[in-house]
Amino acid sequence: MKPFSAFASLPGRLLLGSAAALTLLACDPDNDPTPDSQPIVTNSVYIVNEGNFTRSNAEISLFSKASSSVTNKSLFSSANGRSLGDIAQSMAVRDSLGYIVVNNSNKLEVVSLARFKSKATIENLKLPRYFVAASSEKGYVTETVSYSTASGQVSVIDLKTNKVTRSIAVGKQPEKLAVVGSRLYVTNNGDNTVTVINTTTDVVEGTITVGDGPNSVVADRNGRVWVLSSGKIVYTTTGSTRVSKGSLSQIVPGQLTATTREMPSDQSSPGRLTINGSLDQLYYTYLGGVYTLNINEATLPTKPLIKRGSFYGLGVDPQDGTIYGGLASFTASDKVIRFKSTGAAIDSFTVLAGPNGFVFY
């Protein structure tokens, strides 16, 4: 892998798959897959490769921070001798297990992180999106159910039996979710609400109004909940019209109200909210770049930390603050770029189609 000597600006709206843009990125040589007999060690990054719709080529790639290289591009298939499925939406880790949400295959794959062998497959979900574990015994997964229905659902998973125990109705098109204390916060991207569920009783405590199109959520070191919303766009046969700006909302646990700040421009939809290891610095994509905000700052930033990116996936290493950005052309050789916490580019490496998320282990 070669480091960047400089990071030239990419197009403001990166044309996915553009060969010209990719020449700006340093490449690493292809690496032989890790043998099944060799256990996966810590100090690794799992890259979720979404894959192409209906082609069942979703995959997880493994990146070693120690060697700064991809040690296995096709981790799941090499460990299990079969395809992961159709559209890897997300992955989460709890204890020694990984939970991979496979959206169009309507399932949740449970793998052992030691060798990435499948331990269970939870099937018959309804367009699942994201998973979070509330404890070693209970997890939750958001499900769209149908794009034509007025509400989605959150299914409760018994992590000991890997069975769905019940489903809870929430808002339209639920997306990312977060557990804070004894509450689960669910972003409802199809409307402007966050559903709050008591994780002890699995009963809905209430609904919080935020900006239009909430898509991601994190909790900070003070227990406050942050929700990023994309804003609302109305599509017609002749084009599209933005009717509201994106926004960032803050919720105090125990309250069913939010303080919301609008983004400075209506020319972009903010997304991919994440937070650093100290839980005091927010990161999100917006206007073709990556923006950052300290949790105590009163105003939203107007200048990006990383000027160019148009990242399909965004992650921040909780140990050293390294920023990972995924570029998605949905070809067999998509790219991930790494940046220092200052925004300076470090290097890049090749993965598979549509890197949309990162899990640090």
C-alpha positions in Angstrom: 0.0 0.0 0.0 1.3 3.4 -1.0 0.7 6.5 1.1 -0.7 9.7 -0.6 1.9 12.4 -1.2 -1.0 14.8 -1.7 -4.8 14.4 -2.0 -6.0 16.2 -5.1 -9.6 17.3 -5.1 -12.1 14.9 -6.5 -15.2 16.1 -8.4 -17.7 17.9 -6.2 -20.2 15.1 -7.0 -18.0 12.1 -7.7 -19.2 10.1 -10.7 -19.2 6.6 -9.3 -17.0 4.4 -11.3 -15.0 7.2 -12.9 -11.6 6.0 -13.9 -10.3 9.5 -13.7 -11.3 9.8 -10.1 -9.8 6.5 -9.2 -6.4 7.5 -10.5 -6.2 9.9 -7.6 -6.2 7.0 -5.2 -3.3 4.9 -4.2 -3.8 1.2 -4.7 -2.7 -1.8 -2.7 -1.8 -5.1 -4.3 -4.3 -7.9 -4.1 -3.8 -10.2 -1.2 -4.4 -13.9 -0.8 -7.3 -14.8 1.3 -6.7 -15.7 4.9 -6.8 -19.5 5.2 -9.8 -20.9 7.1 -7.4 -22.5 9.6 -6.0 -19.1 10.7 -8.1 -17.4 13.3 -9.0 -13.7 12.8 -7.2 -11.5 15.2 -8.2 -8.2 16.8 -6.9 -4.9 15.5 -9.0 -5.5 12.4 -11.7 -3.6 10.4 -14.6 -5.4 8.8 -15.8 -3.6 5.6 -19.4 -4.2 4.6 -19.6 -4.5 0.8 -23.2 -4.0 -0.1 -23.0 -5.7 -3.5 -25.4 -5.3 -6.5 -29.1 -5.5 -6.2 -30.4 -9.0 -7.0 -26.9 -10.4 -7.8 -26.3 -12.0 -4.4 -22.7 -10.7 -4.3 -22.7 -9.0 -0.9 -19.5 -9.6 1.0 -17.4 -8.7 4.0 -13.8 -7.7 3.5 -11.2 -7.9 6.3 -8.6 -5.1 6.7 -5.6 -5.5 9.1 -4.5 -2.3 10.8 -1.2 -4.0 11.7 -0.2 -4.6 8.1 -2.3 -1.8 6.6 -3.6 -4.2 4.0 -6.7 -6.2 3.1 -6.1 -9.8 4.2 -9.3 -11.2 2.8 -11.7 -9.5 0.3 -14.3 -12.2 0.5 -14.3 -13.2 4.1 -17.8 -14.7 4.4 -17.8 -16.8 1.3 -14.2 -18.1 1.9 -15.1 -19.1 5.5 -18.5 -20.6 4.7 -18.4 -21.9 1.1 -21.5 -19.9 0.1 -22.6 -16.5 -0.8 -23.6 -14.0 1.9 -26.6 -13.0 0.0 -28.4 -10.0 -1.7 -27.4 -6.6 -0.3 -25.4 -6.5 2.9 -27.0 -3.5 4.5 -25.0 -3.4 7.8 -23.0 -5.3 10.4 -22.7 -5.0 14.2 -20.6 -6.8 16.8 -21.6 -8.1 20.2 -19.2 -10.1 22.3 -17.5 -12.6 20.0 -20.3 -12.6 17.4 -21.0 -10.6 14.3 -24.5 -9.8 13.0 -24.8 -9.1 9.3 -28.1 -7.6 8.0 -28.8 -8.8 4.5 -31.6 -6.6 3.2 -32.9 -8.1 0.0 -32.4 -11.7 1.3 -34.5 -10.8 4.3 -32.2 -12.3 6.9 -29.7 -11.7 9.6 -26.5 -13.8 9.5 -24.8 -14.6 12.8 -21.1 -15.4 12.5 -18.3 -16.2 15.0 -15.6 -13.6 14.8 -12.9 -16.2 15.5 -13.1 -17.7 12.0 -16.2 -16.0 10.6 -18.1 -19.3 10.4 -21.9 -19.0 10.3 -23.5 -19.8 13.6 -27.1 -19.1 12.7 -29.3 -17.6 10.0 -32.4 -15.7 11.2 -34.7 -15.7 8.2 -38.1 -14.4 7.1 -37.4 -10.8 8.2 -39.1 -8.0 6.1 -36.5 -5.9 4.3 -34.2 -5.6 7.4 -31.9 -2.6 7.7 -29.9 -2.3 10.9 -29.2 -4.3 14.1 -28.2 -3.4 17.6 -27.7 -5.5 20.7 -29.1 -4.2 24.0 -27.4 -7.0 25.9 -25.8 -10.4 25.4 -29.3 -11.9 25.4 -31.4 -9.4 23.4 -31.1 -7.5 20.1 -33.2 -5.4 17.8 -33.4 -5.1 14.0 -35.3 -2.5 12.0 -37.4 -3.6 9.1 -39.0 -1.6 6.3 -41.7 -4.2 5.8 -42.9 -2.5 2.6 -42.2 0.8 1.0 -45.9 1.3 0.4 -47.0 0.9 4.1 -47.3 3.7 6.6 -45.2 2.0 9.2 -42.3 -0.3 9.6 -41.3 -2.5 12.6 -38.5 -3.4 14.9 -38.1 -7.2 15.6 -36.8 -8.4 19.0 -34.2 -11.1 18.7 -33.3 -13.6 21.4 -29.6 -13.8 21.0 -29.3 -17.1 22.9 -31.8 -18.9 20.6 -31.4 -16.6 17.5 -35.2 -16.4 17.2 -37.6 -13.5 16.7 -39.6 -13.2 19.9 -41.9 -10.3 18.9 -42.2 -7.3 16.5 -42.9 -3.7 17.5 -44.7 -1.3 15.1 -42.7 2.0 14.6 -42.7 4.8 12.0 -42.3 4.6 8.3 -39.1 3.1 6.9 -37.1 2.7 10.1 -33.3 3.0 9.7 -30.5 3.2 12.2 -31.1 2.7 15.9 -29.2 3.1 19.2 -29.5 1.8 22.7 -29.0 4.4 25.5 -29.5 3.1 29.0 -32.8 1.2 29.0 -34.2 2.9 25.9 -34.0 2.1 22.2 -34.1 5.1 19.8 -35.3 4.2 16.3 -35.0 6.7 13.4 -38.0 6.6 11.0 -36.6 7.8 7.7 -40.0 7.8 5.9 -41.3 10.6 8.2 -39.9 13.0 10.8 -39.9 11.0 14.0 -37.9 8.8 16.4 -39.6 6.0 18.2 -38.5 5.4 21.8 -38.9 1.8 23.1 -38.3 0.6 26.6 -35.8 -2.3 26.3 -37.0 -3.9 29.6 -40.6 -4.2 28.5 -40.3 -3.8 24.7 -43.1 -1.3 24.9 -43.1 2.0 23.0 -42.7 4.9 25.4 -43.4 7.7 22.9 -42.4 9.4 19.6 -40.1 12.4 19.2 -40.4 14.8 16.4 -37.1 15.7 14.6 -36.3 16.9 11.1 -37.6 15.3 7.9 -36.0 12.0 7.0 -34.0 11.0 10.1 -31.4 8.5 8.9 -28.8 7.9 11.6 -28.3 8.2 15.3 -25.5 8.1 17.9 -25.2 8.6 21.7 -22.5 10.9 23.2 -20.4 10.6 26.4 -23.1 12.5 28.3 -25.8 10.1 27.3 -27.4 12.6 24.9 -28.8 11.2 21.6 -28.0 12.8 18.3 -30.2 12.3 15.2 -29.2 13.3 11.7 -32.0 14.0 9.1 -31.6 14.2 5.4 -34.5 16.7 4.7 -37.4 16.0 2.5 -37.3 15.7 -1.3 -40.5 15.4 -3.4 -40.0 13.4 -6.6 -42.2 14.0 -9.7 -42.2 12.8 -13.3 -40.4 16.0 -14.3 -37.7 16.1 -11.5 -37.4 16.6 -7.8 -37.9 19.5 -5.4 -36.4 19.8 -1.9 -39.0 21.0 0.5 -37.0 21.0 3.7 -33.3 21.2 4.7 -31.4 18.5 6.5 -30.9 18.9 10.2 -29.2 17.7 13.4 -31.3 17.0 16.5 -30.3 16.5 20.1 -32.4 14.5 22.5 -32.0 14.4 26.3 -32.8 10.8 27.5 -36.0 10.6 29.4 -37.5 13.5 27.4 -39.8 13.2 24.4 -38.7 16.4 22.8 -35.7 17.4 20.6 -33.7 20.5 19.9 -33.1 20.7 16.1 -30.7 22.7 14.1 -31.0 23.1 10.3 -28.1 22.6 8.0 -26.8 25.8 6.4 -27.6 24.7 2.8 -30.5 23.0 1.1 -28.3 21.7 -1.7 -27.4 18.4 0.0 -28.7 15.7 2.2 -26.5 15.0 5.2 -26.0 11.4 6.2 -23.9 8.7 7.8 -23.7 10.2 11.3 -21.0 8.6 13.4 -19.0 9.4 16.5 -15.4 9.0 17.7 -14.1 6.7 20.5 -14.2 9.5 23.1 -17.9 10.0 22.2 -17.4 13.8 22.0 -16.9 14.4 18.3 -19.6 13.9 15.6 -18.9 13.2 11.9 -21.2 13.1 8.9 -21.3 13.5 5.2 -22.7 16.6 3.6 -22.1 18.7 0.4 -19.7 16.2 -1.0 -17.4 16.2 2.1 -17.1 15.1 5.7 -18.0 17.5 8.5 -17.2 17.3 12.1 -18.8 18.9 15.2 -17.8 18.8 18.9 -20.8 17.9 21.0 -20.4 21.1 23.0 -20.4 23.4 20.0 -23.4 25.7 19.6 -23.4 26.1 15.8 -23.1 23.7 12.9 -19.8 23.8 10.9 -19.8 25.6 7.6 -16.4 24.1 6.4 -15.7 20.4 5.9 -12.9 18.5 7.6 -12.5 16.6 4.3 -13.3 18.7 1.3 -14.0 16.0 -1.2 -15.4 12.6 -0.8 -19.0 11.8 -1.7 -18.6 8.8 0.5 -21.0 5.9 0.4 -19.8 4.6 3.7 -18.1 6.5 6.7 -16.5 5.2 9.8 -14.2 6.5 12.5 -11.8 4.1 14.3 -12.6 4.5 18.1 -9.0 3.7 19.0 -7.0 6.2 16.9 -9.5 8.4 15.2 -8.6 7.3 11.7 -11.4 8.1 9.3 -12.5 5.5 6.7 -14.5 6.6 3.6 -16.0 4.1 1.1 -16.3 5.0 -2.6 -19.0 3.1 -4.4 -19.0 2.5 -8.2 -20.6 -0.9 -7.6 -17.9 -2.6 -9.6 -15.8 -5.5 -8.5 -13.1 -3.2 -7.3 -14.4 -0.3 -5.2 -12.1 1.8 -2.9 -11.8 2.8 0.7 -9.7 5.8 1.6 -8.2 6.4 5.1 -7.6 9.8 6.6 -5.9 11.1 9.7 -8.2 12.8 12.3 -6.9 16.1 10.9 -8.5 15.2 7.5 -5.1 14.5 5.8 -5.3 11.5 3.5 -3.2 8.4 4.5 -3.8 5.8 1.8 -6.4 3.7 0.1 -7.2 0.1 -0.6 -9.4 -2.0 -2.8 -12.4 -4.0 -1.6 -15.6 -5.2 -3.4 -18.8 -3.6 -4.6 -20.4 -0.8 -2.6 -18.4 -0.4 0.7 -21.1 1.1 2.9 -19.9 0.5 6.5 -17.1 -0.3 8.8 -16.9 -2.3 12.0 -13.8 -2.0 14.2 -12.7 -4.9 16.3 
